[in-house]
């Protein structure tokens, strides 16, 4: 795999992982899934100040209410799958 392709894959994996982890936190704390957009805005503000070269990466994190709901469902499915073994 070409270096740029590897870097892009790693970034995509990191973005997905952040989305999953934030969704998990929202569900665990009983917060509305719509709070994902506020959290994303906060992450972007922090990135603008701390690592402006990575702002676009933070902007690509999907935290819409629909995505957060889907992620929580995925997490629940994975937990249930793990319990079957």
Secondary structure, 3 states (H helix, E strand, C coil): CCHHHHHHHHHHHHHHHHHHHHHHHHHHHCCCCCHHHHHHHHHHHHHHHHCHHHHHHHHCCCCCHHHHHHHHHHHHHHHHHHHCC
